[in-house]
Amino acid sequence: MTRTVARVILAPRERQVVEGLANGSTLAAVALDLKIREGTAAGYLKLAKHKLYGVSESAAALAVGYATDSITCPELLDPEGLFLPCEQRDLVPLVARGLASAQMATELDRPVVDIRSDGRELMEILRAENRAHLVTRAWQYQILTAEQVIAWLR
């Protein structure tokens, strides 16, 4: 049985701010690109997060945005040449949910120091600038799927 969630409709500026974060830019850089104040961009982001099932983290906003077709999905890349150990692959959906390292350690029953180390390596392998960008890169390599995101939304 396929699970679905309702598509979220973001206002144009909300969508632009969320999509601006997808490439690893900071909120300040996104605001500069859109020629708006950083505080205004933060307001749009807050509204978008609320609409995107009330998530609190930018990484989670991107994951939900991709899964609900609320933002433009990035071009998919071939995952063939990408090697990710299970320990790192297991972190991806947790990062997408916006969990902190300590929460991930509890959920995976692993030491926090190992989670942080694996997280740094994961960022390096995926060439991600930050957690939000990691979600985009994981989506591109099909490590993170709509089904995974929808599962934790329900």
C-alpha positions as CSV (number, residue, x, y, z in Angstrom):
1,M,0.0,0.0,0.0
2,T,1.4,3.4,-1.0
3,R,1.1,6.2,1.6
4,T,0.6,9.7,0.4
5,V,0.4,13.1,2.0
6,A,-1.2,16.2,0.8
7,R,0.7,18.5,-1.4
8,V,1.7,21.7,0.5
9,I,1.2,25.0,-1.4
10,L,3.9,27.5,-0.5
11,A,3.7,31.2,-1.4
12,P,6.2,32.1,-4.1
13,R,8.6,33.8,-1.7
14,E,8.4,30.9,0.8
15,R,9.2,28.5,-1.9
16,Q,12.1,30.6,-3.2
17,V,13.6,30.8,0.3
18,V,13.3,27.1,0.9
19,E,14.7,26.3,-2.5
20,G,17.5,28.8,-2.0
21,L,18.7,26.8,1.0
22,A,18.7,23.6,-1.0
23,N,22.1,24.4,-2.7
24,G,23.9,24.9,0.6
25,S,23.5,28.6,0.8
26,T,23.0,30.4,4.2
27,L,19.8,32.2,4.9
28,A,21.8,35.5,4.6
29,A,23.0,34.5,1.1
30,V,19.4,33.5,0.1
31,A,18.1,36.9,1.3
32,L,20.8,38.7,-0.6
33,D,20.0,36.7,-3.8
34,L,16.3,37.5,-3.5
35,K,17.1,41.2,-2.6
36,I,15.2,41.0,0.7
37,R,16.3,41.5,4.3
38,E,17.6,38.5,6.2
39,G,14.8,38.9,8.8
40,T,12.2,38.9,6.0
41,A,13.7,35.7,4.6
42,A,13.6,34.2,8.1
43,G,9.9,35.1,8.3
44,Y,9.2,33.4,5.0
45,L,11.2,30.3,6.1
46,K,9.2,30.2,9.4
47,L,5.9,30.3,7.5
48,A,7.1,27.6,5.0
49,K,8.2,25.3,7.9
50,H,4.8,25.7,9.5
51,K,3.1,24.8,6.3
52,L,5.5,21.8,5.7
53,Y,3.9,19.8,8.5
54,G,5.3,22.1,11.3
55,V,8.9,21.0,10.9
56,S,11.5,23.0,12.9
57,E,14.7,22.5,10.9
58,S,15.6,23.6,7.4
59,A,16.8,20.1,6.5
60,A,13.4,18.7,7.4
61,A,11.6,21.5,5.5
62,L,13.5,20.5,2.3
63,A,12.8,16.8,2.9
64,V,9.1,17.4,3.3
65,G,9.1,19.9,0.4
66,Y,10.6,17.3,-1.9
67,A,8.3,14.5,-0.7
68,T,5.2,16.6,-1.1
69,D,6.2,18.2,-4.4
70,S,6.0,21.6,-2.8
71,I,9.4,22.6,-4.1
72,T,11.3,21.7,-7.2
73,C,13.1,18.4,-6.8
74,P,16.8,18.5,-7.8
75,E,18.1,16.6,-10.7
76,L,18.8,13.0,-9.8
77,L,22.3,11.7,-10.0
78,D,23.5,8.1,-10.6
79,P,24.1,6.4,-7.2
80,E,26.3,3.7,-8.8
81,G,29.7,5.1,-8.0
82,L,28.7,6.3,-4.5
83,F,29.8,4.1,-1.6
84,L,28.2,4.8,1.8
85,P,28.7,2.5,4.7
86,C,25.5,1.5,6.5
87,E,26.4,3.6,9.5
88,Q,26.4,6.7,7.4
89,R,23.4,5.7,5.3
90,D,21.4,5.2,8.5
91,L,22.0,8.9,9.4
92,V,20.3,10.3,6.3
93,P,16.7,9.9,7.3
94,L,17.5,11.1,10.8
95,V,19.2,14.3,9.5
96,A,16.2,14.8,7.2
97,R,13.9,14.6,10.2
98,G,16.0,17.4,11.8
99,L,17.3,15.3,14.7
100,A,20.4,16.4,16.7
101,S,23.4,14.1,17.0
102,A,22.4,13.1,20.5
103,Q,18.9,12.2,19.4
104,M,20.4,10.1,16.5
105,A,22.7,8.4,18.9
106,T,19.8,7.4,21.1
107,E,17.7,6.2,18.2
108,L,20.5,4.2,16.7
109,D,21.9,3.1,20.0
110,R,25.4,4.3,19.1
111,P,27.9,6.7,20.9
112,V,27.4,10.4,20.0
113,V,31.1,10.7,19.1
114,D,30.6,8.0,16.4
115,I,27.4,9.7,15.1
116,R,29.3,13.0,14.7
117,S,32.2,11.3,13.0
118,D,30.0,9.5,10.6
119,G,28.0,12.7,10.0
120,R,31.2,14.6,9.0
121,E,32.2,11.8,6.7
122,L,28.7,11.7,5.2
123,M,28.8,15.4,4.5
124,E,32.2,15.0,2.9
125,I,31.2,12.1,0.7
126,L,28.1,13.8,-0.5
127,R,29.9,17.1,-0.8
128,A,27.3,18.8,1.3
129,E,27.8,22.3,2.7
130,N,25.3,21.9,5.6
131,R,22.5,19.7,6.8
132,A,19.9,21.2,4.4
133,H,22.3,20.7,1.5
134,L,22.9,17.1,2.7
135,V,19.1,16.4,2.3
136,T,19.3,17.7,-1.3
137,R,22.4,15.7,-2.1
138,A,20.8,12.6,-0.5
139,W,17.7,13.2,-2.6
140,Q,19.7,13.5,-5.7
141,Y,21.5,10.2,-5.1
142,Q,18.2,8.6,-4.1
143,I,19.4,7.7,-0.6
144,L,16.5,9.7,0.8
145,T,13.1,8.9,-0.7
146,A,9.6,10.3,-0.5
147,E,8.5,7.1,1.1
148,Q,10.9,7.5,3.9
149,V,9.8,11.1,4.5
150,I,6.1,10.3,4.3
151,A,6.6,7.4,6.8
152,W,7.8,9.8,9.5
153,L,5.2,12.4,8.7
154,R,2.4,10.0,9.5
